[in-house]
C-alpha cells in the first residue's frame, strides 16, 4: 500500500465508459521486494556452518539468541560502558561491605 501512495502522482487517470476511472498511463511502479537467502556462515557459539534463513532462525532459537533490534547496537555502544562501570562499582561496594562486616575490632 505504501508503494501505491508513493507512486500515486505518477499514475494518469481518465474516465472510461462503464467504469469510474481507468489507468491510462503505463508508468512503471516498483513490484514486491524479494530478498535473497542468507550466505552461509559459521555460528560463533557452536562452530556449525549455517545455510539460509531457516537454519539461521533454528540456530538462534537453539542457543537462546535473538537478532538485535534496530538501534540496539548503537544504544549498547553509547550506554554499555556506563552500565558496566556501574555494575563494577556495585560489586566492589558489596565486597567492601561484606569484608567490613567480617572485621571485628
N, C-alpha and C positions, 0 to 999 in steps of 0.2 A: 504494500500500500504506500510506503514511503517513496518508492521509486516513481509511482504514479503521480504523487504530489510534486515531486521534484521536477518531473518532466511535463507537467500539465501545460505549461506555457509553450512547449514545442508542438503540441497537438493542434491541428487546424480542424475545426468542426464546420459542417454545413448541414442545412436541413435537407431531408430527402422525403420523397412521397412515401407514406405508410409508416414512417417512424419519426421520432422527435429529432434525433441527430445521428449523423454517421461520420465516421472518420474519413477525412478527405486526403490528408497527407500521410505519406508512409515514412514519417520521420523515425529514426532509429531510437528505440527505447531499450535500455540495457535489460537483459534477461536475468534469470536467477544466477546466483554465485555458487559455483561448485568448488569446494576446497579439496585439494589432493590429500592422499593419505600421508601419515607421518613417515619420515625417513627412519630407518632402523637406528636404534641407539642402545648403548649399554646402560643397564639400570645401575645407578650408583649404590643402591642398597645391596642387591644380590649379585650383581655382575652378569645377570642374564641379558641376552640380546632381545630387545623388544621390537616387534614389527607391527606397525599400524596402530590405528586409534583404539580398536577393541582391546588389543593386548595391553596398550598403554593404560586404558581405564581399569582393566582387571589387575594390572600390576600395582597401580596406585591403591586400589581397594585392598589388595593382598597385604600390602605393607602399611596400611593405615595412613596413607599420604593423600594429599589433595593438590590441585593446581592453585597457584597464587591468584588472588583476585586482582583486578586492575588497580594499580596504585599501592598495593600492599608492599611490594618490594621497596618502593620509594619511602614508604612510611617506616619500614624496618631500618632502612639506611639512616633516615632522619632521627628516629627516636630510639633505635636499638642500643646505641652506646649509652645513652642516658639511663635507659631501663636496666641495662646490665650493670652500670655503676651503682645504681640504687639498690639492686639486688645484692651486690657485693658488700655495700655499706650495711645493709640489714644483717647479712650473715656475720660480718665482723662484730657488729654491735651485740648480736645474740651470743656469740662466742665469748666476748669480753664479759658480758653479764654472767654467763654460766661459770666462767673461771673466777669471777669476783665472789660468787656465792660459795665456791669451794674453799676459798682462802678464809681461814679462821684466825682472826687477830686476837 
